[in-house]
């Protein structure tokens, strides 16, 4: 089973490198169902590996000088605040049993994995749907308040689900901050990295961390990201992204079945 988990880490990294998304979408189910880790710890682990892979991506974009620091701070600072507050004051205090009626129970794991499956469906539809990319303006008028509010929302999502939320960040940076797509992707990597590590280190007082396992998983995932980035130049992303979108929607349906029906 351990070998299967590490293979899954490489596959998650490959998919993230090929598509620019999907690290947390695959890592949370792997930690929960294959590694048999409780859902709160699994989301914390996911924050670590997502932060690690996003940091590796940020370093790559830093060399290309595509980062937009100012907009990233307006988006990132509110999201860091909300992710820490969500992890500390909400996730840690969720009741073990949400609903109990006539022998049917909805537990903390059912609730969080159910929310996560909804997130997965939204991410999958985002990948399937072809997006129109906004044209960069010479002197764009940036709505910094709207950008900050989006950041607050992202922090709640990351705090609850251990997910990076790149499919939320990139469109916001393109539409609200009027960024070209390459700068939006680069800045998204920076925001995800800072947020994910903030959420993780804000969680370690509440969960027991197996550092050897976590670092090994993260290192294999980063290796997969690097390999995926190389292969991405040889694979048609217009075919790959929708295919991955359908795949994660299927996984989300299986999660819903396992948590609420089976």
C-alpha positions, 0 to 999 in steps of 0.5 A: 500500500505504501508503494501505491501511495508514493506512486500516487504522489508522482502521478499527482505531480505529473498531472499538476505539471501537465495541467497547472492544477490538481495537486490537492484534488488528488492528494486529499483522497490519497491521504484520506483513503489510501493512507487512512489518515483522518480528514483534518490531518489529510487536509493539513498534509495536502496544504504542505505538499501543495505549498511545496509544489507551488513554491517550486513553481514560483521559483521557476516564474521568479527567474522569468520575471513574470510575478506581480508582487503588488496584486499578489499581496492584495490577494494573498494577505487577506487569504492568509488571514482567513486561512489561519482563522478558518483552520484554528477557529472552525476546522478544529472545532467541528463536531465529530457527528454533524447529523444523527437521525434514525441511525444515519450519521453525517460525520466530520469526514462526510461533511469535509469530503462532501464539500471537497467533492463539490470543489472538485466538480467545480474545478473539473467543470472549470477545466472542461469549459474553454475560457476566454482570456482577457486582453491586457490593458495598457493602464488597467483600473484594478479593483483592489477591494474586490481582489482582497475579498476574493482573497478572503474567500480563497482562504476559507476554501483552502482552510476547509479543504486543504486545496490550492484553489488555482482555478479560482485565483487565475481567473480573478487575477486575469479579470480583476487585476487585468493581468496577462495569463502568464503573470496570473499563473505565476502570481497564483503560484506565489499566493498558493505557496504562501497560503498553503504553508501558512495554513499548514504551520497554523495546523501543526499544533492540532495534528500529529505530523509524520515528517518522514512520510510527508517530506517523501510524498512532497519530494516525489510530487515535486519530481512529478511536477518537474517531469510533467512540466517537461512533458507538457510541451509535447502534449496538447493541453486542449485535450489534456485539461478537459480529459483531466476535468472529466476524470476528477468529476468521476472521482468526486462522484465516487467520493460522494458515493463512498461518504454518503451512500455506501 
